[in-house]
Amino acid sequence: MSVGIVVVSHSAALAAAAGELAREMAGEDLRLALAGGVDDPDAPLGTDAVRVLAAIEEVDGDDGVLVLMDLGSAVLSAEMAVDLLPLGRADRVLLCDAPLVEGLVAAAVQATAGADLAGVAAEARAGLVGKAAHLGVASPATPTSRGAAAQGADGERDADDATTSLPVTGALGLHARPAARIVETVSRFSAVVTLEHADPDRAGVPVPATSLAGITTLGARRGDALLARARGEDADAVLAALRALADDRFGDPADASEQVLASPADDAENGSSGDPTVDGSLHGLAASPGLAVGPVHRLDGPDLPTVPARRVDDTAPERRRLDAALTAAATTISRSRDELTRRAGGDAGEMLTAHLLLLEDPLLLDPATAAITEDRLDAASAWHRAVTALADTYAGLEDPYLAERAADVRAVGAEVLTRLLGIDAALPPPHGVLVAHDLAPADAARIDPDRVDAIVTAVGSPTSHAALIARSLGIPTVVAAGPAATRLTDGTQVIVDGTRGLIHVDPDPDELAGARSTIADQRADAEVARREAADPATTRDGTHIEVVANIGVAGDAARAYAAGADGVGLLRSELLFLDRAAAPDEDEQVEVYGQACRALAGRPVVLRTLDVGGDKPLPYLELPEELNPFLGTRGLRLGLERPALLTTQLRAALRVAAEHPLRVMLPMVSTVAEIHAARRLLEEARTQLRADGLTVADDLQLGAMVEVPALALLADDVVAEVDFLSIGTNDLTQYVMAAERGNSAVAHLADPLHPAILGLVRTVCDAGARAGVPVAVCGDLASDPAAVQVLVGLGVRELSVPPPAVPAVKRAVRAVDLEEAREVADRALAAGSAPAVRRVLMDGPLDRVGA
């Protein structure tokens, strides 16, 4: 057994986030319990001694329990909980005065390494050593296992410090993600590590290698070198790990390229220039269809409110005000992250996770605290000073990528400052067209479709998370419109055509009138489509096309039903596995999948088995870092490598399918052998469930996603092994075109309407037709009304789309004639490029669709 750890926080979200970070660092063996927040939906912030007591009892053992607390009543609640314990057990519970996040991570690593309670507590308190070294103050007591601080109060470095040079070779320099990997690496060791520029002219003050903001503010670019200095018993080991990390470009891929500050090149493949053409238009990439008219509203990043300095006599209340504002901001950001994850998947929330880390960063918290305690400023003035200083440091960096991180600091600063000032933290932008260099997840999480008529970005990709969110909300969007877009002034009237990727600047009155008339017609069509959404989608010649929904959580099933979906074509089960300390057990999965089925009232539901891996890690799986996670252990590959995880999911599906029309779909399949292996696990699960006396489905349909080109090319072999297929055009496109989703530099290549992609769709559909196996499309292409005709013409008979897209896609199906659609598909396959295919769709019989 090992030392147990309890986290006591006013915020359940903060406790969960801190716990998630600790588990990622320490692994599954960590004995950790969380006691965050209170059971009051109207006022969830607070602490509860009974909840703390239950957490202590959960991890109590012979080695003792360390309790870490955030502030104020957390300490009182922890003390009360200990008082409630029997005397013998209370003696082995230690309340620790360490910083919550740094202390928790350090303690977690030490606990899983087998240290005793005193050693774990000492390691937790040593979380302050890095801060002390950076600020030049007296170092906290340091356990002997860690050695002395890397830099003492006098600022002198010890000659015995171990050092090494770390070259920066990644194209983007040492931006936030590599910096986070440095923090993660150093946290696994006990030595105290600082970083500075190797060039003496740029050295400055060393920063602790445990500070995300501190590392990134070094502004290290490609070609620079950093000097890492370590002190402690494992100083040599941590430096060796850092050298290995540097040799691997700190985890950045070998072909990483800088964010494009202009639109893609003006060539025949993308037709985009990013500057006004002779007709006064900007050309970008179509990201979300539709037409909109409105004034430009530029999103330049959050501006901090002006805060005049105010002195106070009593600093204690100001410290409490700052702590409360930080906790409230963390709760709001955490909820936004969860909503963003629900809308567009786990990766989309990554930036907001970084925002949560900023709320714990010493380069923000320490100056703000010092301004209160030493300069006797009120909380708002102190926080404003700290945020402004850090944001200005970022903005002054020469590297444009790192300079843009100033917006993240200001965004986090505004979340806290608005609470300190008592003003609305979520003031909506004016009605109009949102124009930005790029749309970060933090901005996407706040989009109000009732106020934002359209979105235009200078960079970006049609498959980025921001574009996915825009499509899910039905907001016309053009991305990669170039720097000329951000030079548009507020109030400028524009017409945004998200179907063609055009922005018409300063249209004349006749053009405005024509656009508004078209928009009115489209809205009338959309209203008709909504009224008819529950009706079957049948082509003009009588061919039925299933239009089903992609959903992320069981709660979305009711929305899919209300939107008129014929069922669920993709239930992303991985969202059930996120933001938790352990995988859901079989009974919980049965309840969640059953809830989704019940909401669909007998309509079919396709459950995709867990689709995570190197690019979408889960902390409790301890997955190794991969050089190219998109080509690594993902989806079914992971399920077969961890068969207990997949078997539990298959057992739950078999139980639910006994009562509901549930089917199972395997993600990231590359070979027929993988399907065979999954079927064996399915049959073993069925046999065991029956042996346990449980009712199971006699014939659970098993399908596969076609995302890997090899599977599409072997379609005739695959259809003999499955009951259905679903083509994921998002991943299929990035693999066929060798163009990563979300990379602005290759966004013009990642177009699912490229003839190479459409050719694979036909190959799969033809094989399915010969074997009587239905083929669906569940990628974003299915939700584009303009693409419906060509997909039907290629042989697709099921379209799986976000719930809001169901009415429009059904209406597009009803305008299709199958013979005409086949002719259009033939012309599209012969078109030669994605832009040429789009011209085919605009010029062909699709005109009847009105899409």
GUVEX-452906 format. One record per residue (C-alpha): x, y, z. Coordinates in steps of 0.001 Angstrom, whole numbers, plus 500000, padded with zeros to 6 digits. Layout:
BEGIN
XYZ ...
This chain:
BEGIN
500000500000500000 501092503652499692 500264507000501231 496767508177500327 496153511756499225 493016513858499643 492370517125497779 490041519598499497 488871522490497319 485996524944497199 485477523943493562 484676520406492451 485931521305488959 489224522612490341 489697519497492469 488943517263489486 491363519162487231 494127519036489833 493443515350490392 493552514672486657 496962516352486413 498274514383489411 497088511064487982 498689511817484648 502010512450486381 501845509612488933 499866506893487153 497010504567488009 498527503397491305 497960506775492920 495524506514495858 493696509820495511 490300511034496686 488662514376495893 486529516482498209 485552519464496111 482545521782496328 479197521214498003 475891519675496879 474073522938496204 473328523622492516 472704527307493224 475918527809495213 478283524915494448 481430526582495785 482351525630499334 483681522809501470 481985520094503484 483622518350506449 481508515226505902 482679515007502292 486291515440503430 485819512698506028 484471510313503382 487452511083501113 489920510381503930 488241507075504698 488340506153500990 492154506244500827 493039505558504471 495546502814505093 498526501832507208 500806504337505427 498628507317506291 496838510092504438 498099513490503285 495433516199502961 496025519184500659 493679522186500838 493168525284498762 492151528118501101 489994529429503929 487226527090504997 488941524176503273 491394524129506167 488592524352508731 486617521559507055 489703519345506936 490408519948510619 486814519141511516 486968515929509450 490100514803511306 488401515549514617 485614513155513622 488065510277513104 488842507788515866 492029508735517723 494155505934516289 493225506793512720 493470510542513172 497139510153514126 498036508988510617 496310511894508791 498484514922508074 497107518304506966 499738519827504704 500443523508504078 501832522873500572 500548524711497481 497612522797496068 498620522026492468 502432521998492670 502277520230496012 499757517687494779 501806516751491714 505022516426493734 503290514455496498 501551512147494026 504806511178492344 506528510614495684 503610508586497083 503536506177494146 507316505843494487 506765504410497973 507836507286500259 506467507459503791 503992510109504947 506687512509506136 508577512185502870 505444512753500780 504588515840502845 508118517203502527 507999516686498766 504669518516498596 506066521488500503 509056521527498158 506678522566495406 507493526127496484 511220525751495917 510985526713492250 509013529851493057 511464530848495771 514400530340493433 512782532498490775 511721535308493111 514984535357495025 513376534844498439 514284532475501235 513715528915500114 511130526813501914 512286523784503820 513467521233501312 513579517464501821 517026515917501657 516008513844498665 515698516955496570 518856518812497532 519013522587497755 517243525094495560 518751525783492192 519293529395493131 519422530746496653 518217533998498121 521436535759497190 520992534842493530 524317532979493390 524439529676491558 526183526721493144 529219525488491243 528022521917491834 524820522485489846 524541520132486877 523881521854483540 523113520958479966 522253522793476756 518844522208475147 518611523144471450 515242524424470226 514647522906466772 510859522860466407 509459525160463729 507238526973466237 509912527329468884 509170526712472545 505443527428472491 502889526318475059 502694522595474257 506462521894474317 506645523996477478 503974521786479033 506002518697478114 509027520174479887 506914520749483001 505616517176482832 509115515728482409 510705517711485238 507818516889487571 508772513216487394 512096513950489071 513046515317492468 515795517702491349 515126521437491234 515511522707487661 515672526198486176 515908527306482553 517521530354480939 518875531362477557 522262529824476830 523263533076475136 524660535260477976 523280538395476310 519747537002476635 520126534991479838 518124537226482191 516568535716485313 516269531902485303 512713530592485364 511552527461487197 511106524536484847 507793523810486570 506223527064485330 504396526887482016 504214530669481668 507804531101482820 509136528778480131 507115530255477279 508008533841478229 511639532962477526 510572533419473904 512859530642472674 512646530296468904 513958527718466483 517741527974466488 517965529155470109 519420527081472928 518432526965476582 520636526245479564 519022523812482005 520452523874485526 519569521115488030 520362520389491643 519434517260493552 520198513575493680 518730512890490253 519983516064488601 521871514103485942 518840511934485240 516449514854484778 518924516598482471 519263513410480423 515475513253480124 515363516889479026 518089516303476434 516088513382475030 513004515603474959 514940518327473116 516270515769470620 512615514931469924 511830518628469326 509996518665472709 507292516469471192 506528518587468133 506273516553464890 509163516708462455 507023518378459803 505451520963462124 505147524286460333 504398527725461600 500830528949461723 500200530587458392 499699534289458794 498334534576455280 495858532531453320 496965529541451229 498719530294447973 496657531447445047 496749528368442861 494361526201440929 493961523853443847 492483526375446289 491736529516444338 492448531701447353 494447534915447459 493595536465450818 493568539992449332 490720541929447703 490102541012444101 488929543416441434 485340542826442448 486047543816446056 485861540301447452 488107538307449748 488588534656448897 488963532026451613 487886528468452255 484270527458452746 483904526155456303 480184526377457122 477543526884454418 475080529734454243 474808533428453402 474915536348455842 474998540152455761 476215542340458581 478755544795459968 482239543622460843 482991543112464530 486699542405464991 487748540061467754 491202541294468701 491335539462472021 489898540520475349 490751544006476591 491256544302480317 489071546902482007 490905549971483279 491605549583486990 492985552576488914 495387551599491685 493754551586495119 495596551157498403 494137549226501323 494952548986505003 493790545422505555 495231543011502998 493634539801504293 490175540487502803 491817541282499444 493630537946499449 490315536220500108 488619538201497298 491336537166494851 491123533511495914 487340533521495505 487585535153492052 490203532613490950 487985529742492084 484915531186490334 486873531773487117 488202528199487214 484658526890487536 483452528964484555 486407527982482356 485978524332483294 482291524445482317 483170526145479017 485742523440478369 483167520733479030 480650522399476697 483300522777474011 484274519127474406 480615518145474060 480229520194470886 483406519306469056 485323516590470883 488040516363473495 490805518096471556 488804521285471288 488980521842475033 492760521645475153 493270525414475073 490856525912477947 492773523324479948 495813525555479410 493741528481480686 492996526537483861 496723525951484332 497361529683483945 495116530286486964 497641528264488994 500789529643487378 503308531266489742 504198533964487219 500643535272487580 499790534369491157 503030535354492877 503218538939491535 499514539454492244 499886538180495804 503006540280496370 501203543387495109 498534542826497757 500730541867500702 503740544081500013 502390547046498014 499016546918499814 497027547139496570 493434545966496425 492815542625494700 491619544078491375 494593546449491031 497054543737492008 495620541201489555 495451543799486760 499124544647487282 500211540990487190 498149540142484102 499237543244482203 502914542586482944 502783538977481791 500689539778478708 503080542598477762 506006540202478121 504379537829475661 503359540592473272 506932541911473181 508414538639471993 509768538571468458 508231535213467625 504684535983466367 503346532604467500 504482533170471079 503414536804471002 499855535668470347 499828533932473748 499272537379475233 495629536944474219 495393533807476370 496768535652479383 494348538548478857 491441536128478434 492244534427481729 492899537796483355 489542539130482219 487720536103483646 489102536907487097 489065540691486853 485428540988485870 484519539075489015 486689541306491178 485050544378489647 481537542969489797 480844543420486069 479319541026483548 481968538483482566 480139537432479409 479115540612477632 478072539512474119 479547541175471043 477340543409468908 475258541789466199 477294541204463090 480087539287461425 482810538112463780 486260538631462184 489415537289463839 492921536147463012 491822532743464266 489029531533466510 490418529977469655 488395527423471595 487868529981474378 486147532266471860 484244529418470204 482817528378473555 481140531777473888 479586532068470444 475953533124470577 474279532138467286 471535534686467949 474100537509467771 476821536232465438 475592536289461829 478789534885460299 482443534165461101 485536535069459084 489098534134460065 492424535003458464 493801531496459015 492287528152459881 490946525027458273 487441523863457281 488035520831459517 489219522791462566 487282522611465794 486118526209465377 484680525314461953 482995522221463390 481376524335466091 480234526932463557 478601524223461435 476931522715464476 475425526135465231 474472526843461607 476669529962461324 478062530712457823 481858530665458069 484849531387455829 488371530530457020 491874531195455620 490787534540454136 494254536032454673 495564539082456567 493337541421454582 490405540090456616 491853541370459887 492439544776458315 488701545263457881 487457548020460167 484617547628462648 481260548483461132 482236547684457528 479313545997455783 480131542603454275 478329539721452604 479704536368453773 479113533337451539 480082530306453612 479137527954450771 481611529412448263 484212530819450675 483740534471449671 483507537765451588 482156540698449583 483339543970451141 481291547208451046 478551545895448725 476374548452446979 472669548819447901 471480546534445093 473910543793446133 472825544110449757 469173543925448771 469816540838446655 471720539100449441 469038539886452003 466368538553449666 468333535325449237 468785535025453007 465053535500453529 464368532759450992 466872530474452713 465261531085456094 461867530293454649 463295527109453150 464882526245456507 461544526708458255 459865524394455762 462691521907456272 462183522012460046 458458521383459688 459124518389457424 462129517065459366 460296514134460915 459185512872457488 461283510259455646 464032511508453321 463172510074449914 464623511145446570 462351512267443725 462524508784442206 461604507071445489 465012506018446892 465002506174450700 468041507715452412 468468507391456179 469416510692457819 470695509982461305 472556512012463928 476073512204465323 475905512741469076 478466513057471846 476551512281475008 473318510536475838 471605513886476464 472063514772472785 469818511860471790 466681513779472732 467838516703470579 468439514330467688 464935512911468053 463430516418468194 465388517406465062 463768514564463097 466716512188462929 465923508648461814 468240507370464545 471825507854465745 474570506935463325 477433507769465662 477354507823469459 480841508953470504 481325506824473588 484696508382474445 483005511417475983 481823509101478773 485466508260479502 486786511846479732 487373513994482827 487356511183485335 489829509226487418 488931505766486092 487049504211483185 483279503797483621 482292500327484724 479916498026482857 476775499019484762 477370502732484214 477861502156480505 474654500106480354 472743502983481936 474203505680479642 473769503729476396 470275502677477458 469365506295478187 470332507279474639 468310504417473169 465243505266475234 465392508885474042 465256507655470421 462024505721471081 462915502609469109 465015504206466382 468429502566465806 471561503725467628 475119503015466480 477602502979469362 481201503666468346 483571501886470700 486177503922472542 488070506105470064 491020507477472005 494761507081471780 497939509071471508 496194512174470165 493278511853472630 494851510438475808 493074509378478967 495098509927482146 494226506571483694 495437504576480685 499087505684480959 499573505713477206 503120506421475987 503777509570474001 503936508924470265 505863510819467631 502820510828465342 499754509935467426 497403510159464434 499196507100463068 499663505367466409 497722503304468930 494227504685468487 490682503395468288 490349499643467807 494125499246467984 494003500462471570 490955498305472336 492749495166471168 495869496148473091 493746496694476234 491126493934475736 489615494349479215 488616497916478300 486990496876475011 485366493777476510 483646495825479204 482185498062476514 481074495109474407 479411493474477432 477477496701478101 476424496915474450 475213493299474415 473062493927477479 471523497116476041 470970495518472621 468786492874474266 466130495591474720 466964498255472119 468082498404468459 471726499109469343 474571498355466951 478346498578467547 480889500239465266 484669499821465481 486866502911464885 490317503179463259 490224499745461613 493126498928459302 492874495180458611 490327492397458397 492288490582461110 491413493357463556 487708492813462848 488153489085463461 489838489819466804 487017492144467838 484394489536466912 486171486970469080 486015489364472042 482337489984471292 481476486285471267 483496485640474422 481621488484476123 478274487061474991 479156483598476337 480309484964479690 477225487167480112 474942484197479518 476972482190482006 476368484999484486 472629484653483910 472213487989482121 470016488609479087 471956489569475963 471238490268472299 471292487155470120 472482489053467064 474333492303467794 475245493943464489 478939494819464205 480244497437461789 483443499309461059 484431502876460306 486290503406457055 488924505980457975 492128504226456928 492640504132453134 493770500489453298 490342499431454530 488634501248451655 490947499587449140 490126496162450638 486389496871450728 485396493624448987 487142491631451736 485818493850454521 482126493649453583 482236489877454091 483081490436457770 480735493233458881 477045494059459011 477481497710457990 480141500304457174 480386504030457920 482902506263456158 484555508875458389 485488511439455769 487344513713458206 490133511260459049 489986509542455658 490717512895454034 493707513710456199 495206510273455614 494631510240451849 495842513822451344 498621513672453980 497171516905455378 496587517086459118 493210518420460242 493468521922461650 496836522758460025 496301526062458210 499318525506455976 497671522505454285 494019523406454823 493425523761451096 494430520097450629 492178518698453361 488996518902451321 486785515780451410 485357516689447994 488680515880446347 488145513248443634 490594510918445419 488311510833448454 485147510519446387 486751507651444483 487282505719447701 483688506434448738 482491504862445468 484805501875445947 483330501178449377 479736501752448247 480127499462445237 481523496683447452 478701497198449925 476066497038447187 477454493766445852 477378492195449337 474139493771450528 475992495717453267 474711499281453832 477252502119453687 476913505419455545 478976508594455692 479441510024459186 482077512685458483 481392516399458081 480864515986454346 477517514326455072 476151517502456687 476892519716453662 473637519995451641 475706520807448570 477435517412448823 474285515321449327 473683514789445619 477174513514444862 477174511207447899 473832509688446919 475112509335443364 478180507457444639 475930504945446422 475731506272449994 472396505355451569 472814506792455060 474014510251456116 474995510833459748 475062514524460658 474911516854463695 471306517135464947 470820520766463771 471732519727460204 469073516998459926 466247519160458464 468418520749455738 470032517451454743 466652515712454504 465356518511452314 468437518243450086 467795514494449704 464205515123448577 465499517338445721 467743514588444323 466968512369441330 469093509221441492 470008509073437786 470969512750437747 472963512226440953 474922509392439343 475765511631436381 476950514374438735 479045511824440664 480715510667437441 481537514271436508 482882514939440015 485199511927439882 486608513199436585 486955516818437767 490583516566438886 490484518786441986 488257519740444888 487504523267443566 486554521717440228 484216519304442017 482575522249443791 482021523922440423 480404520716439172 478046520728442158 477137524375441621 476521523974437901 474706520636437875 471136519587438697 471882520479442330 470443523909441539 467053522471442487 468214521885446062 468614525558446845 471608524730449040 
